[in-house]
């Protein structure tokens, strides 16, 4: 029986921060701060990035101008060891 290939899926992340100088996407898929993914600011003040993630459950957060921030659009959250919450993205 052949194994089914794990095909990464494109996932869009967005964060509204009109006055921000930088927004980074970090998560278990970036080894958190080891390999942050810079996001791009649109003319509308919305920062976006598209990444490919393997199917499964992924935890993430944003770093906005050096400060950890939650994703206000994310409804699934889990406590983290630092007294805050990590956002959860389910990839089918």
KERO-417537 format. One record per residue (C-alpha): residue in three letters; x, y, z. Coordinates in steps of 0.001 Angstrom, whole numbers, plus 524288, in hexadecimal, padded with zeros to 5 digits. Layout:
# residues N
alaXYZ ...
# end
This chain:
# residues 92
unk800008000080000 unk805B480D027FBD2 unk806928181F80573 unk7FEBD8242E802AA unk8076482FFC8005B unk8061F83B0880A0B unk802F6846D6801D4 unk804F18542680826 unk7F97C85D70806E3 unk7FA7286C0280486 unk7F5EA8739F81062 unk7F36A88243810B2 unk7F64C889FC81CF1 unk7F2758983581F01 unk7F3F08A222829C0 unk7EED98B01782A1D unk7F9138B98882F6E unk7F9398C60682783 unk8037F8CCD782FC9 unk80CAF8C12D83144 unk81A8C8C12982C07 unk81B8E8B24B82B67 unk812D98A66E82D41 unk81860898B182E2C unk8111F88BC482DB5 unk816C6881DE83749 unk812288747783B51 unk815AD8665783D1E unk81829865F182E5E unk822B58709982F84 unk828BA86B3583C03 unk822A28777F841C6 unk82CA68827B841F7 unk8375687A8983B37 unk831CF87C6C82D8C unk827548871082DE4 unk8202E889F782141 unk81F848987B81DCD unk8121A89D0F81971 unk80F508A77180F08 unk807AD8B3B4811CF unk7FCFC8B74C80837 unk7F85B8C51A8054D unk7EC898C22780DED unk7F52F8BFDF819EB unk7F2D38B13381997 unk7FEFD8A8BE81A60 unk7FE3489BDA812F6 unk8063288FDD80FD4 unk8034C882C080975 unk80A93876BE80E42 unk809AF8684D80B5C unk8067D85FE781724 unk80576851348183F unk7F82384BDC81BEA unk7F5F584BCF82A82 unk7F4FE8552C835E6 unk7FE3C860BD836AE unk8003086AD08417B unk80417878B283E00 unk804A1886EC8424E unk808DB893E783CAE unk8141289CA2840FE unk8108D8AAC983E44 unk81BAD8B48084011 unk8220B8AB09849A6 unk815B68A81A85195 unk80E7B89B18851A6 unk8009289CC084CB5 unk7F4968941284B50 unk7ED238925183EAB unk7DFE8898C884131 unk7D9FC890F5835E3 unk7DDE2883BF83BB4 unk7D36187CE0843B1 unk7DB39870C68479E unk7E54A8737A85248 unk7ED2C86B8085BF0 unk7F45E8700B8682F unk8030687196866B5 unk80D718703587153 unk80F2D87F0887236 unk801B38825187782 unk7FBF5885F286A46 unk7F5C387E6E85F3D unk7FA65878D885265 unk7F1A18798C8469A unk7EE5686C9983FF6 unk7ED3386A5183148 unk7E77085D6682CAF unk7EC498595D81F43 unk7E45B84ED481862 
# end
